[in-house]
């Protein structure tokens, strides 16, 4: 997926400062933050959407969530709370088709309709 923006970031061909990285996940600041803390948590493997998970992608969401929780602690937003968002597909608000999780914190988030 050489044309995928997040693949270029995860493989290092597009220089980005990571706030977290391990063998499976990288995380970096969103260039258009919606909150004081807005980090994108991205699997290194190219998976287009959360709907594409299954089979050989078992554990991806657990890895993303574990990384997000660690980043929240390190960013100091864990005590007051934070939001984790995964958009799926165009109608779900996904604009980059490489699975990713948004970590938002540092302010009170608006309530979502139930």
Protein Blocks (a to p, Z undefined) as FASTA:
>chain_A
ZZbmklmmmnopagcddfbdcfkbccdddfbdcbfbdcddddfbdcfblmlgghjlgokl
mmmmmmmmmmmmmnopmmnopcddddedjknopabdcddddddehiacddddZZ
